[in-house]
Amino acid sequence: MRHKHKAAQDEADIDMTPMLDIVFIMLIFFIVTASFLKETGVELNRPDSSQKSENTEAQSIFIDITARDEVWYNKRRIDVRAVRPNVERDKAKMDTPSVVIKADRDATSGKVIEVVEGVRQAGVLNYVVATPKAN
């Protein structure tokens, strides 16, 4: 009777060694195949979201350049020589002015450069030139 009881107890034991081997193999696999982020080594001072202005669109001046090299300033057509005085006038009304220059794909680079120079001569250094994505 005791012999049967001891045999039943031996059958109830589970050998954990193969399961631990599989777990360690999976761990090694995931460590080796994981992609790690590479740090640039330069710490950047980024603004917090609480520091951003709630009305950033109101703090921006929009200049469009069409495919026919027409310059549109805040939805009205102007001559390229009028970019500087218009930007200077509107810049005086803003705390931190920024200019968004949207150029059409077919606009000439010379016209874009003229507009950028007008913005820079007006004293605005915070400007962005946005162009459409190439196909």
Secondary structure as GFF3:
##gff-version 3
##sequence-region A 1 135
A	DSSP	alpha_helix	2	12	.	.	.	ID=ss1
A	DSSP	alpha_helix	17	33	.	.	.	ID=ss2
A	DSSP	three_ten_helix	49	51	.	.	.	ID=ss3
A	DSSP	beta_strand	60	65	.	.	.	ID=ss4
A	DSSP	beta_strand	71	73	.	.	.	ID=ss5
A	DSSP	beta_strand	76	78	.	.	.	ID=ss6
A	DSSP	three_ten_helix	80	82	.	.	.	ID=ss7
A	DSSP	alpha_helix	83	91	.	.	.	ID=ss8
A	DSSP	beta_strand	98	103	.	.	.	ID=ss9
A	DSSP	alpha_helix	109	121	.	.	.	ID=ss10
A	DSSP	beta_strand	127	130	.	.	.	ID=ss11
###
